[in-house]
Amino acid sequence: MTTEEKIKTLRNELREHNYNYYVLDNPTIEDYDFDIKLKELQALETAHPEFYDANSPTLRVGGEVTKNFDTIKHEYRMYSLDNSYSKEDLEDWENRIKKQVDGVVEFACELKYDGASMSLTYEEGTLVKAVTRGDGFQGDNVTTNIKTIKSVPLKLKGDFPPKFEIRGEIVLPFDGFIKMNEEREAAGEEPYRNPRNTASGSLKLQDSSEVARRPLECLMYSLVGEKLPVKTQMEGLKKATEWGFKVPPIAKLARSVDEVLKFVNYWDIHRHELPYETDGVVVKVNNLQQQEELGYTAKSPRWAMAYKFKAEQVSTVLNEITYQVGRTGAITPVANLEPVELAGTTVKRASLYNADQIEKLDIREGDTVYVEKGGEIIPKIIGVEFEERPANSTPTKYIEQCPECATALVRTEGDAKHYCPNEEGCPPQIIGRIQHFISRKAMDIEGLGGETVALLVENNLISNYADLYDLKVEQLLPLERMAQKSAENLVAGVAASKEVPFERVLFALGIRFVGETVAKKLAKHFKSIDVLMAATEEQLIAVDEIGERIAQSVVAFFTSEKSSDLFTEASKTGEINRKIVERLRNAGVQLQISEAELANQTDTLGGNIFVVSGVFAKVSRTELKKLIEDNGGKVSGSISGKTNYVVAGENMGPSKLAKAETLGISIISEDEFLTMVGL
């Protein structure tokens, strides 16, 4: 046997032993014998660097140091899940699904593990990339650290596709967490607070050898990609197991909501027997074609639901109610609590939402209150222990003036929140708008964080986001914690943001009610800021999914009139906003769709409404929908009298076909559609 053959043989043996031990929990070799083989391989690789393999088992121990984690855009967005807390929620969800898809609907039930979400990319069976969830659109490249986790296969086995992604959760088992804390306490260090945060924090450690020392595991739950060799979620889990991934064997197929609830109720009791933290059950439509038919909302897949276990509750004392001012001027009352342990963290504050909520629960300072984590994330007060209320207690009187600038608060009819109308003079609003402008989903300005924005405002270097483009390095150097390099990086980051596309610039402006999805629709429809600024409420409402409230807000943002129902005469006029937009234009910020984007858009389909159904051979369903929108059409999830065309692929549902025929809607093939758009 040659040296190269010996190295390959040892690598294959060690990979198999790793798989047996960390994935199957069925070791087939003693630890001592494993270590001897590993040391033998290390010696051979050191003596023969020409046979280097980035995925060798010897590299599991880490050692590479990553100073900065690159941000990478997800090829397939990582969505969040809608939450459900009752049988009625699940039944409503099931009924919506059955109205939109044909055939029997079955559900894959899996436990929702509480860790850090991760997307792994494999090419030709080799791990090439590991990216954190981030904001769902982009995340951090943590490949070096992920390679140290023993349950993550570096090389796959079996009939895997040439390229695919697999999603999973990085978790820290209870046993490993306890052992880590015992070691920290023995060394006189503070113990970690909970497994979830410890697992998440481990992924961003600069030294991969430190990650390797932590007993992290990766539990996989979803295959992602084009033309996957499976037709259902349950088949996907089975295939992932065969290829070498650690997939919890707990997943179960349910044929009704009643069967789903049996699974939920069982694990609500028995979850405490598991080696990992879990906070609920994820229920997915099992059939992948039905998943495609259902599609996504702006935030979540329509084909999946997270059923949360009942949240943990504790009682504590509400010491004081304070008030925060948001970037839009919205006032949020905050309960400052006697610190209390809840779901693995120390809770000191909880949102009280608005004046109506305070009045409804009759919440007062000095009360003993019940606190839980909504979705086990955000603490909230759910009730008051009236029997323990102090004798001298008085009802809470909601503030009438802004806590930051003393301006009289306003509250419009039908709005739950109070607002400070002093948009140009209220510091939290000024800082908040700029922080929103620079955020990752907006302009994503590197070298500039929220604390630095506050510092710049406090030192009178900026008062709005257009001022960012006038900053000079020499202005920044006198600031606290601002060195030459960091000042240069900030100015360079601002300059680079001039290439951010128009839809994200529009979102960054911070127009009330204009989120990411709305900004994309407005940018695509109006194509430039000038056309948008000139648009009337009627023209805005004519855009798909733009309602009266959004239309009024956009008009109010750009107009100098003070007649909008949403803004009082004390509100800032649109004249200032128009001047800021003009300064952004002069700075070179993108205020219209690029020539390249315009070249790909036509009005060929002239506003016609399309429903896409079935499986397609030449383009994916996602590509087909994009072609419809790029050529002026609209995509709908269900057939109605307003539908103009149904693009029918293989296995189109019979009920959709029958409904289209009954309504006299044109049914076209994939080839006929591609001809319509000139392809």
N, C-alpha and C positions, 0 to 999 in steps of 0.2 A: 504494500500500500504506500503510495506517495505521500509526501507531507501535506499537499493540498487535499488529497482524499481523506487523510486522517483528520484534518481540521474540519472538513465538511461533515464527516461521520460524527465527530464529537458535538458539533453544533446541533445536528439533527437529534442526537440522543438527549442532549440537555434541554432542547425545546420540548421534546416529548415528556420528559420528566417534569418540567415546569408546568405543562398542560395538565398532567395527571395530578400534581400536587395543588396548584392554585385554582384550576378551573373545575376539575372533577372531585377535588378533595379526596383523592384516592392515590396516595404516594406509592410508587413501585420501586423505590430505592431508598436506602438509608441516607440521612443528611451527610454523614461522613463521606460516603462513596460519591455523592453528588459533588461535594466540595473538592474531592480529589480530581474528578473529571474536569471541573471548572478551572482548577489551577493548571492542569495539564494543557487545556486549551489556551489559557492566558499566556503560558510560556511559549507555546507554538506561535501564537499570533504576534507576540513581542519579537520573536526571532525571525518571523517572516511577514513583515508589514505589507508585502505585495499581495497578500491574500485578505486584506482588510475587508470587513463587511459591517456596514453601519448598523445592521440588525443582529449582530452576534450576541448570544446570551451573555458574554462577558461584559457587555456594555450596560447590562441591567443595573450594575452597581453605581452608575452615574459617574460624576466627576466633572462634567462640562458645566461651565458657568455662563449664564445668560444675563447680561446686564439690562437689556431692554427687550421686551416681548413685542414682536411685530404684530400689528393689527392686520387681520386678514378678513376679507369679505367672504361670507358663506355662499357657496354655490347654490345651496338650497336653504332658504331661510329657516331658522329655528323658532317656531311659533311658541307662544305660551298657551295654556289650556284654560278653557272656561271651567268654573267650579260649580259643583252641585252639592246640596246638603240634604236632599229629601227624595223620597220616592216620586213625589209629584214632579220635581225637576227632571228626573230621569225619564218619566213617562212623557212629559212635554217634549223633551229632546227626541225620544224615540218616534213620536208622532210626526215631528217635523221631518225626520229622516225618511220615514215611510212615504211621505208625500212627494219626496224628491227623487227616490230611486226605485227601481223595479226589483222584483224577486224577494226572496226570504232575506231578512236582515238578522245577522248573528253578531255577537259581540265577543271580543277578546278582552278578558279581565286580567289586569296585571297590577301588582302592588306598586305604589308610587314611593320610591326610595328618596330619602331626604339627603341629597348630596350636591355635587356640582355637575351641571350638565356639560356634556362633551360631545364633539363630533369628530370621528376618526375617518380618514380617507385612506383607502387601500387601492393600489395599482398593481396588477399582476400578482396579487397575493401578498404584497409587502406594504407595511405601514409607511405612509409618506407624509402624513400631516395629522396633527391633533390640535383642534381649535376650541377654545371655551365658547360658551353660548354668547357671552357679551350682551349686546342689546337685541340679539336675534338676527340682525343683519350682518354684523361683523363681530369677531371676537379676537382673542389673543392666541398667538401661535405658541403652544406649550409642548411641542412634540418631544423635545429633549427630556422634559420631566415625565411625560406620560410613558416614555419607553422604559422607565425604571419600574413601572407597576407590573408585577409578575403575571397578573391575570389578563393583561393586554397582549394578545399575540402579535409578535413582530412579523411572523411569516404564517400564512394560512395554509390549510390543507383541504383537499376535496375539490368540488366543482364550483368554485367562486367565480363571479363575473370579473371581466378585465379591470373594471373600475367601479367603485361604489363607495358610499358613505354609510357609516353605522353610528347611531346615536346611543348614548349611554349615560350613566350616572357614576361619578367618582365618589365612593363612600369610604368611610372609616369605620370598620366593625367595632362594636362595643369593647370586645376583649383587647384589641389593639389600642383603643383610646385610653382604657384604664391603665394599661401597661405604660403607655407614653407618659401619663400623668404621674404614675408612681415614680418613674425615673426623674421627672422634672422636680417633684417634691423632694426626692432624695438629694437632688443637686441644689436645693434651696431656691428653686424657681417657681413662679406662679403657674398653677395648673391651667390647661386649656379649658375653655368654657363649655364647648359641646362638640360632638363629632362632626356635624355638618360644617360649621365655620372653620374647623381645623382642616378638614379635607379640602375645602375651597381655597383656604390660604396656602395650603401646601403646593398648589399648582403654580403659584407665582414666586416660589422660592428661587433665588438666583443660582444656588448650588444644587445641581441635580443629585449629587451624592446624598444630600440631606433629605431629598424627596425619597430616594431609594431606601432610606432607613425607616421611613414611615410605612406602616402596614396597610397601605391604601389598596382598594379593590375597584374594579370597573365592571359594573353590571349593565349589560347591553339590552336595549329594548326596541330598536327600530332600524330597519334597513331603508336606505334612501338612494335613489338613482333611477336611471332610465332602463327599461327593459330588464327588470330584475327577474330571476328565475323562480319566482313564487307568485301565487295568486291571492294569498291571504296573509294576515298578520301572524296567525299561528304557524303557518308554513315558514314564514320569515324567521321566527324565533327558533324553529327546529333547524333550519339551514344554518343560522348563525352559530348554533351549538356545534353542528357538524364541522364547521370551518375552524373552530377552535376558540370561540368566544365564551365568556362566562355569562350564561343567561339563566336567571332564576327559574327553576322548574315549576314555580307556583302558578304560572299563568294558566287560565282555564277558559274554555269556550262556553259562552252562555247563549241560549236561544230565546231569552225573554228578559224583561226587566226584573221579573221575580227571581230568576236564576242569578242575575247580576247582584241583587240585594242579598241573596244567600251567601254569595262570595264575600260581599262587603261586611255583612254581619259576622261571619266566621272570623275574618281577619281583624275586625275591630276588637275582638276579644283576644285572639291568638297572636296579634302582632308583637306583643311584648315577649314572645318566645323566640323571635327572630334575632339574628346576630347584628342586624343593622337598624337604623332609624327609618321609620316609614310613617307617612302622615295621611295616607288615603289609598284609593284604588283608581287606576286609570282605565276607563272603559273606551274601547275603540270599535268602530265598525270593522268587522273582520275581513270582509271582501275588499281587496285593494282597488278594484274597478269602481265599486260603490264609493270608496273614499275619494277617488278622482272626480266622480260625478258630483259629490257634495261640495268639494273644494274648501275654500277658506273665507273667513271674514277678514277684516283689516288686522285682527290680532290673533285669531285662533282658528284651528281646523274645525269645520262643522261636524266632522266625523269622530271627534274624540271629546271626552268629558272627564274631568277629575272629580271623583266623589270623595270629599274630605271627611275624615273621621271627626267626631265631635272634639272641638278645641278644648284644651286644658284651661281651667278657670282658677283664679286666685282672688283673694280680697286684700285690699290695702287702703291706706288713707290718702285722700286727695288733699294735698297741702295748699295748693294755690292754682288758680286759673289765670293763665297769661294768654296773650294774643299775638299771632304772627301775621306779617303782611307778605303776600306773595307777589310775583312779578306783574300780575294783572291787577293788583290792588285788592284782591280777595283777602278777607280777614278770616283766619282759622284759629278758633279757641283751642288751647292746649291744656290738658290736665297734667300738672306736675305732681307726681306721686311719691309716697314713701317707697323707696326701692324695694322690689319684690322679685323673687325668682319665678320665671314663667317660661315653660317649654325650652329650658336650657340656656336662657339669657336673663340678665338683670334688666327689669323694666322700670324706668323712672318717669316716662312720659307717655301720654296717650292722646290721640286726637279726639276732640269733642265735636268736630264737623261744623256745627253752626248753632245759631241761637235757638232754632226750633228743637234741635236735639237736646240741648241743655234744659229747655222748658219741658219737653216731653218726659224726660227722666227725672226732672226736678233735681238736678245735680248742683251741689253746693260745696264750697270750700269747707274742709273739716269732715266731710262725709266719709264713711267707710264704703268703698265701691267695689264692685266685682269687675275684674279685668280679664279679657281673653284675647288671644291673637286671632284676628280675622284671617282665615286661611293659614293660621299659625305663622304669620309674618308681621302684620301690623297690629300693635296693641290697641284695643278699644274698650271703652267702659260700656258694660251691658246692663248695669243696674246698680241700685243703691240699697244698702242695708239701713232702712229707716229707723229700726229699733235702736241703732247705735248712733243716731244723729245727735250732736251736741245740743243742749237746751237753748243756747244763745244763737242758734243757726238762723241765718236770714237768706231769703231767696237770692239767686244770682241775678244781678242786673247787668245786662250786656252793655259793653262800652259804646259810647256815642261818638268818640273821637279816635282818630288813628293813633295807635300807641307810639308811632315813630315820628309823625310830623304834626299831630294835633288837629288835622283837618277833620271837619265833620263828616262822618260816614254816611253813605247812601245805600239804599236797598230798593231795587226795582221790583215791581209787582211780578210774582211768579218765580222770583229768584230766591234760593235758600240762603245765600251768603250776603253779608254786608261788604261794601267796597270803599276803599279810600280813593277819591277822584283826583288826588294831587299827583298825577302821573309824572310830572316833570320835576317835582320837588321832594318826593318821598324816597329816601335812600334805598330801602329794600326793593322798591319797584325798579329804580334805575339799575341797581346791581343785578336784580333778578332777570331783567330783560337782556342784559349783556351776557349773563351766564347762560341763558337759554340760547342766545345767538351763537355762542362758541361751542355749544354742546356737541357730542358725538353725532347725533342724528341730524344736526343742523350743519353749521360750518366746520365743525370738527377741527378747531384750531390747535395744533400741537404747540406745546410750550406755554400754554395759557390755561390755568385752572381757575376754579371759582374763587379761591382765596386771593389769587393775584388780581382778579377783576375787582374785588372789594378794595384791595390795596390801591389800585389805579384810580378808582373813584374817590376814595378818601383823600388821596393826594392831588385831586383836581386835575389829573392827567386826561381823564375821559369822563364824559357825562352821558354818552350814548354810544351805540355800537359803531357808528360811522367814524367816531374819533379813533378807533383802533387802527385805522388805515393811515393815520397821520403820525403814529408813534415813531420815535427815533431811539436808537440804542442809548445815546447820551442822556435822554430824558429818564430812562429806566434805571441806569446805574446807581443813582443815589438811593433808590428804594431798598428797604430792608430785605435781606436774603436774595438780592439780585446781583449776580456776578456778570462779567463780560459775556461768557458763553451763554448763560441762560437768557440774557437780554437779546443777544443775537438770535437765539432759537425762537424767542417770542416774536420778534419782528419778522423772521423768516416764515414762521407758522402763519402769521396774518397774511403775508404776501401769497403764500401757497393757497390760502382759502379763496383766492380770486378765481380759482379753477373749479370750485364747487358748482354743480349744475343748478339751474334756475329753480327746480322744484324744491331743493333743499334750502336755497336762499329764501324762498317764499315762506317755508316753514320757519326759518330762523328769524324772520321779521317779528314773530310773536303776535300775530293777529289773533284776537280772541276767537276760539272755536275752530281755528284752522290748524289741525294736526297734520301728521305726515301724509295720511291718505287723502285728506281734503286738499292739501297743498299740491299733491301730484295731479289730482283731477283738474284743479284750477290752472296749473301750469300747462297741462296738456291741452286744455280747451282754449285758453286765451293766448298762450304761447309767448307773451311778453308782459312785463310789469306795466307798460304804458296802456295796453289794451285792457288789462285788469283794472287799473286805476280809473279808467273811463267807463267801466261797466256799471249799469244800473242794477237795482235789486231784481227787476224782472229778468234781465239777461243772466244774472247769477243763478237765480232759481231754475232757469231753463237747463242748467248743467246737471247731468246725472248725479243724483244723491246729494245735491246742495239744497238745503231747506232755507226757510225764511230767516231763521235766527242767524245762520252763517252769512247769508247774503247781507243782512243788516249790519253785521259786524264788519264785513269787508268794506262796505260803503262808508261806514262811520270812520274806519281807520284812515281812509284816504280823503275824506271830504272835510271842508272847513266849516260846514254847517253843523249845528248842534241840535238837530231835530230828531235824531234816532231815539227810539224807545229804550235802547240799551245803554245810552250814555246821557248823563244830565248835562246842563249847560256849564257845570264846573269841569267837565271832562276836557282833556286835551283835544285840540282841533287837529284835523288831518293835514293842515298846512305844515306843521313841524315834521310829520311823517313824510310828506312829499319832499321836503328839503333834505331829510336824511337819505331817502331813496336816491335823490339826485347826487348826493355826495358819494354814495356807494357806487353809482354809475361812473362818476368821475374817477373813482379809485380803481375801476376795472372789474368790479364784481359782476358775475353773470346774471343779468336781469331779463334774459330771454332764452328760449330753447335754442340750443346750438344748431349750427347749419347741418351737422351730421345727423342730429335727431330729426330735424325738419325733413331731411332727405329721405328718412325712413317712414315718414308719415304722409298719408294721402287721405282724401275724402272719397275714395273709391266706393266704400260701403255705405256712405251717406247716412249715418245714424241708424241703419237697420239693426234690429235686435236679433242676436243669434243664440241658440242653445246648442251646446256641444255635448254629444252623447256617444258612448262606445269607445272602442280601442282603435288607435290610428297607426298606420304603417310608416308613413313618410315623415311626419312631424309629431312631436309629443303634444299632449293636450295643452301643456303650458305654452308651448310655441304657437299652437293654433290660436289660443285665446289672445296672445300678444299680437298676432297677425291681424286679428279682427279689430283690436283696439287701435293698432298703428295705422289701419286703413279706414278709420272713422266709424267703425261699427261699435256696438255695445254687446257685452256678454251677459246673459241671464242664466240663472241656475235652474229655472223651471219654465215649462211651456205655458203660455197664456195667449189670449187673443191679440196681445201686442207683439208676439213673436213673429218675425219675418221669415227666418230660416232655421232649420235644424240641420246641423252638420252631423251626419250619422256615420259612425265607424262600425267595426265589427262588434257583435254582442250588444247592440243597442237594445235597451229594455223594451219589451213588447207594449207596456202600458204607455210609455212615452211616444212610441210609434203610433199607437192607436189614437192617442190624444191629438197628435200633430195632424193625422189624417182627418179626424173628425172636425178640427178647426180649419182645415184647408191650408195648412202651413206648408211651404215648400220644403221638401226633404232632399238635401244634396249630399253627395259623397265627398270624401276627402279630396279627391282629384278635381271635382267640380268646384269646390271652394278655392283650391289653389289656383285654378284657372281664373276665377273671379278676381283674385288679387294679383294676377299677372305672373304667377310662378309655375 
